[in-house]
Amino acid sequence: MSDQASETSRPEDAGERPEPSEQAEPSQRRRTSGPAASAVSSMPSTERLPEPRGAAPEPQKVPTGMRPGGQQPPSNPWQHGTSQPSVLSRLRPAEPTTIRSATLCCVLATATLSALLLGDGLGSNLLIVAVPAALAAFFAARAAGRRLRPWTAVWAVGGLALLVVPALRDAGWPTFLAVVSAVALGSLALHGSRGWLGVLLGSLGLFSSVTGGVAWGARGVRERMADSRGRLGVVFRTTAVAVVLLIVFGTLFASADAAFADVLGSLVPDVSVGDSPWRSFLFVVGLVGALAAAYTAAAPVRWDAVTVRPGRARGRLEWALPLVVLNLLFAAFITIQLTVLLGGYDKVMAETDLSYSQYARQGFWQLLWATLLTLLVIALALRQAPRGRGSDRTLVRSVLGVLCLLTLVVVASALRRMDLYVEAYGLTRLRISVAAVELWLGVVLVLIMVAGVVGARLLPRAVAASAAVAVLTFGLIAPDGLIAEQNVQRYRNDHSIDIDYVQRLSADAVPALDTLPEPLRSCALMEIERSLRASDTPWYATSWSEARARDILGDRGPGDLARVCHASRTAGGGGDLGGDEGDPYDPYDPY
């Protein structure tokens, strides 16, 4: 009976009910009831009953998404499950835990201080904003189980020290260098890189955490909003009451006492409705920056895992011969330089038909490029140096050590030429900048020589630290002040000064320019005095140099310096107010 029923049955189509004629007989249903039915129902779903004889074969099931012909459709690029892991996901450890309350509070404090303080200029406010951002990173690192290492402390302290430059100096260009270097050192402190590529990428790696940091902070806020709405409401109500009390009673006390009003007005930022877009932008920048720093501290990218395959080792002769020839060329150049130094410049200028300024100017830029190219040659030579036997190390150290030593003499020659040019035509911003770069390149050469003796394990971090120290020193010495002092001293020696140039310097130059005799003093200071009177920056955006310049110029009334300068020009005293007649070069030119 069952065989006959099976032969007359046919497979059911999906979604269709069987016809009444195809339903099983009641007797058949009775036969499958009872213990047999329970046994069938208890069978696993993956097991199939044997196919009845004569039944049509069941069509093979096609997996979902499989095209006819056996070809699988292309994967959806927007589907996260099929996407390949990115480079950052492989270099960054596991996702950090939920952001802590202490970290969130520091992030919000950083964003609020950024909106309130950074809109009026740069000064000590940068250091004030950096403190809660550093605390946010510290709390996040501690929650992730990271320990404070010596080099991390060095980078962190160095970054905060660089932010002292805007608080002390008024010139914009050293401030820009200091701020950029502070961000790079802070990123290094969070990543903890060691190798060359790790130090380079680690100084820029903070920007790779912007998206992840914002998402991490948003998840933390969302979880806290879902779990503790009552507590957040208490915090918001308490903060609102405190703010209202401060506003009400602060207004009453300010109206009751003028001295208290002055103190309160100097301490509280002046926030107006017109500055709202700018303040909002600064709030977002502070929020995103603090979140990126905290996220990096909790889950830093291991940039040292990015390795560069070493170059192919060359044979001794193939590697050493070009470098030996280069050393001989350097030695010949240095010998001629010593001959010029001992024989005097007059003989050389007579033989080459060069003026004093042309000889001093012509060589500096060529020697600067020679120093940079030498560092590139050393890097390539170390990459392809022979390393088969122990004596190969001695050969590499000897050849490259001699090249570094000869390059140091070239650096000294370049600095001497710049000194001669400055002595003749004065100091400018570009001249002092390139001289500082050449001096730092000399320090790098010394570090390379030391690494050849004691080992190169610390060389990448030592070079980065030397760059940070150079930027910090450059900012602390007040280059605009040095330029003014050198030009004032040059006027005392030969009564020549470029007033049109020195009056464009920043407030750092006021103490030196204030020592000039009248009417040069008034002409040199009138532009600086005019810019100081036009700016009304609060205390947190005012540098120490600007405050000192205001004190020096405070005994003069508005326009007094300009009247004295114009009176001297009208009276025919403008002979000493122009640029150098003997210098045919513009002080703003590249030389």
BELHU-V806573 format. One record per residue. N is the residue number from 1. RES is the residue in one letter. D_LAST is the distance of its C-alpha to the last C-alpha in Angstrom with 1 decimal. Layout:
n:res:d_last
N:RES:D_LAST
N:RES:D_LAST
//
This chain:
n:res:d_last
1:M:110.4
2:S:106.8
3:D:106.3
4:Q:107.8
5:A:105.6
6:S:102.5
7:E:103.4
8:T:103.8
9:S:100.6
10:R:97.2
11:P:93.6
12:E:92.6
13:D:89.6
14:A:86.9
15:G:87.6
16:E:91.1
17:R:94.4
18:P:97.1
19:E:100.1
20:P:103.4
21:S:105.0
22:E:102.3
23:Q:102.8
24:A:104.5
25:E:108.3
26:P:109.4
27:S:111.1
28:Q:107.9
29:R:106.1
30:R:108.9
31:R:108.6
32:T:104.9
33:S:105.5
34:G:106.2
35:P:104.9
36:A:103.7
37:A:101.6
38:S:100.1
39:A:99.3
40:V:97.5
41:S:95.5
42:S:94.5
43:M:93.0
44:P:89.2
45:S:87.5
46:T:85.8
47:E:89.2
48:R:91.0
49:L:94.7
50:P:95.9
51:E:95.9
52:P:99.5
53:R:101.0
54:G:100.6
55:A:97.9
56:A:95.0
57:P:91.7
58:E:89.3
59:P:86.1
60:Q:83.0
61:K:80.7
62:V:77.3
63:P:74.5
64:T:72.8
65:G:69.8
66:M:70.9
67:R:71.1
68:P:74.1
69:G:73.7
70:G:72.2
71:Q:68.6
72:Q:66.8
73:P:64.7
74:P:60.9
75:S:59.8
76:N:58.5
77:P:54.8
78:W:55.1
79:Q:57.7
80:H:56.4
81:G:59.1
82:T:58.1
83:S:54.3
84:Q:52.6
85:P:50.8
86:S:47.1
87:V:44.6
88:L:44.0
89:S:47.8
90:R:48.1
91:L:45.4
92:R:46.4
93:P:49.7
94:A:52.7
95:E:52.4
96:P:52.4
97:T:55.4
98:T:55.8
99:I:53.2
100:R:54.5
101:S:55.2
102:A:52.8
103:T:50.0
104:L:50.9
105:C:51.0
106:C:47.5
107:V:46.1
108:L:47.8
109:A:46.5
110:T:42.9
111:A:43.3
112:T:44.9
113:L:42.4
114:S:39.6
115:A:41.3
116:L:42.1
117:L:38.9
118:L:35.9
119:G:36.3
120:D:35.2
121:G:31.7
122:L:30.4
123:G:31.5
124:S:34.3
125:N:35.9
126:L:33.9
127:L:35.5
128:I:38.9
129:V:38.8
130:A:37.7
131:V:40.7
132:P:43.5
133:A:41.5
134:A:41.3
135:L:45.0
136:A:45.8
137:A:44.2
138:F:46.0
139:F:49.4
140:A:48.9
141:A:48.0
142:R:51.0
143:A:53.3
144:A:52.2
145:G:53.0
146:R:49.5
147:R:48.9
148:L:45.9
149:R:44.2
150:P:41.9
151:W:38.7
152:T:39.6
153:A:39.8
154:V:36.4
155:W:34.7
156:A:36.6
157:V:36.0
158:G:32.3
159:G:32.1
160:L:33.9
161:A:31.8
162:L:28.6
163:L:30.4
164:V:30.5
165:V:26.9
166:P:27.6
167:A:30.6
168:L:28.7
169:R:25.3
170:D:24.7
171:A:21.0
172:G:21.2
173:W:18.3
174:P:19.7
175:T:23.1
176:F:22.4
177:L:21.3
178:A:24.4
179:V:26.8
180:V:25.8
181:S:26.1
182:A:29.4
183:V:30.8
184:A:29.9
185:L:31.5
186:G:34.5
187:S:35.0
188:L:34.9
189:A:37.5
190:L:39.8
191:H:39.6
192:G:39.5
193:S:37.8
194:R:37.4
195:G:36.1
196:W:32.7
197:L:33.7
198:G:35.7
199:V:32.8
200:L:30.5
201:L:33.2
202:G:34.6
203:S:31.5
204:L:31.9
205:G:35.7
206:L:36.5
207:F:36.1
208:S:38.8
209:S:41.3
210:V:41.0
211:T:43.9
212:G:46.1
213:G:45.5
214:V:46.5
215:A:49.6
216:W:50.5
217:G:50.3
218:A:52.4
219:R:55.0
220:G:55.3
221:V:55.8
222:R:58.3
223:E:60.3
224:R:60.5
225:M:61.5
226:A:64.3
227:D:65.5
228:S:65.3
229:R:65.5
230:G:67.6
231:R:65.1
232:L:62.2
233:G:64.3
234:V:64.9
235:V:61.3
236:F:60.4
237:R:63.2
238:T:62.4
239:T:58.7
240:A:59.8
241:V:62.2
242:A:59.7
243:V:57.1
244:V:59.9
245:L:61.0
246:L:57.5
247:I:57.0
248:V:60.4
249:F:60.5
250:G:56.9
251:T:57.4
252:L:60.6
253:F:59.0
254:A:56.0
255:S:58.3
256:A:60.5
257:D:57.8
258:A:54.6
259:A:52.9
260:F:53.5
261:A:52.2
262:D:49.0
263:V:48.6
264:L:49.5
265:G:47.2
266:S:44.2
267:L:45.1
268:V:46.2
269:P:43.5
270:D:44.0
271:V:44.8
272:S:45.7
273:V:47.1
274:G:44.1
275:D:41.9
276:S:44.3
277:P:42.4
278:W:39.1
279:R:41.2
280:S:43.0
281:F:39.9
282:L:38.6
283:F:42.1
284:V:42.0
285:V:38.5
286:G:39.8
287:L:43.1
288:V:41.6
289:G:39.0
290:A:41.7
291:L:44.1
292:A:41.5
293:A:40.8
294:A:44.6
295:Y:45.4
296:T:42.8
297:A:44.2
298:A:47.7
299:A:47.0
300:P:43.6
301:V:42.5
302:R:42.7
303:W:39.4
304:D:40.1
305:A:43.0
306:V:40.5
307:T:40.4
308:V:38.6
309:R:40.8
310:P:39.8
311:G:38.7
312:R:41.2
313:A:41.5
314:R:40.9
315:G:42.8
316:R:41.8
317:L:41.0
318:E:39.4
319:W:37.1
320:A:36.4
321:L:36.0
322:P:32.6
323:L:31.2
324:V:32.7
325:V:31.2
326:L:27.7
327:N:28.5
328:L:29.4
329:L:26.2
330:F:24.2
331:A:26.7
332:A:26.2
333:F:22.5
334:I:22.9
335:T:25.7
336:I:23.6
337:Q:20.9
338:L:23.9
339:T:25.2
340:V:22.0
341:L:22.0
342:L:25.7
343:G:25.7
344:G:22.9
345:Y:19.7
346:D:21.7
347:K:23.7
348:V:20.8
349:M:19.0
350:A:22.5
351:E:23.2
352:T:20.0
353:D:19.5
354:L:15.8
355:S:14.7
356:Y:13.7
357:S:10.0
358:Q:10.1
359:Y:11.9
360:A:9.9
361:R:6.5
362:Q:8.8
363:G:10.7
364:F:8.8
365:W:8.4
366:Q:11.8
367:L:13.3
368:L:12.4
369:W:14.1
370:A:16.8
371:T:17.6
372:L:18.0
373:L:20.1
374:T:22.2
375:L:23.1
376:L:24.3
377:V:26.3
378:I:27.9
379:A:28.9
380:L:30.5
381:A:32.1
382:L:33.7
383:R:35.1
384:Q:36.8
385:A:37.7
386:P:41.3
387:R:43.5
388:G:47.0
389:R:48.0
390:G:47.2
391:S:45.7
392:D:43.0
393:R:41.4
394:T:41.2
395:L:39.6
396:V:36.9
397:R:36.1
398:S:36.0
399:V:33.7
400:L:31.2
401:G:31.4
402:V:30.4
403:L:27.5
404:C:26.3
405:L:26.7
406:L:24.8
407:T:21.9
408:L:21.9
409:V:21.4
410:V:18.4
411:V:17.0
412:A:17.8
413:S:16.2
414:A:12.8
415:L:13.2
416:R:14.3
417:R:11.4
418:M:9.1
419:D:12.1
420:L:12.2
421:Y:8.8
422:V:9.8
423:E:13.2
424:A:12.5
425:Y:10.4
426:G:11.1
427:L:10.3
428:T:9.2
429:R:10.4
430:L:7.6
431:R:6.7
432:I:10.5
433:S:11.1
434:V:9.5
435:A:11.1
436:A:14.2
437:V:14.4
438:E:14.2
439:L:16.8
440:W:19.0
441:L:18.9
442:G:20.4
443:V:23.0
444:V:23.9
445:L:24.5
446:V:26.8
447:L:28.6
448:I:29.2
449:M:30.6
450:V:32.9
451:A:34.1
452:G:35.1
453:V:37.4
454:V:38.8
455:G:38.5
456:A:36.1
457:R:38.1
458:L:35.9
459:L:32.6
460:P:31.6
461:R:32.5
462:A:30.8
463:V:27.5
464:A:27.9
465:A:28.9
466:S:25.9
467:A:23.6
468:A:25.7
469:V:25.7
470:A:21.9
471:V:21.7
472:L:24.5
473:T:23.1
474:F:19.7
475:G:21.8
476:L:24.2
477:I:21.9
478:A:20.8
479:P:17.0
480:D:17.3
481:G:19.9
482:L:17.7
483:I:15.0
484:A:17.9
485:E:19.6
486:Q:16.8
487:N:16.3
488:V:20.1
489:Q:20.5
490:R:18.2
491:Y:20.4
492:R:23.4
493:N:22.3
494:D:21.3
495:H:22.1
496:S:18.7
497:I:17.3
498:D:15.6
499:I:18.6
500:D:17.6
501:Y:14.7
502:V:16.9
503:Q:19.9
504:R:18.3
505:L:18.2
506:S:21.2
507:A:24.4
508:D:23.0
509:A:21.5
510:V:24.9
511:P:26.4
512:A:23.7
513:L:23.5
514:D:27.3
515:T:27.4
516:L:26.0
517:P:28.7
518:E:30.1
519:P:29.1
520:L:25.5
521:R:26.7
522:S:28.3
523:C:25.4
524:A:22.9
525:L:25.4
526:M:27.2
527:E:25.0
528:I:25.2
529:E:28.9
530:R:29.6
531:S:28.1
532:L:30.2
533:R:33.3
534:A:32.9
535:S:32.8
536:D:36.1
537:T:35.3
538:P:38.0
539:W:37.8
540:Y:37.0
541:A:33.8
542:T:32.7
543:S:30.3
544:W:31.1
545:S:28.1
546:E:29.2
547:A:32.7
548:R:31.7
549:A:29.7
550:R:32.8
551:D:34.9
552:I:32.7
553:L:32.7
554:G:36.3
555:D:38.0
556:R:36.6
557:G:38.2
558:P:36.6
559:G:34.8
560:D:35.3
561:L:31.6
562:A:31.0
563:R:34.1
564:V:33.0
565:C:29.6
566:H:31.2
567:A:33.9
568:S:31.6
569:R:29.8
570:T:33.2
571:A:34.5
572:G:31.8
573:G:29.7
574:G:26.5
575:G:25.2
576:D:23.5
577:L:22.3
578:G:19.5
579:G:15.9
580:D:15.1
581:E:16.8
582:G:15.3
583:D:11.6
584:P:11.4
585:Y:8.1
586:D:8.6
587:P:7.8
588:Y:7.9
589:D:5.4
590:P:3.8
591:Y:0.0
//
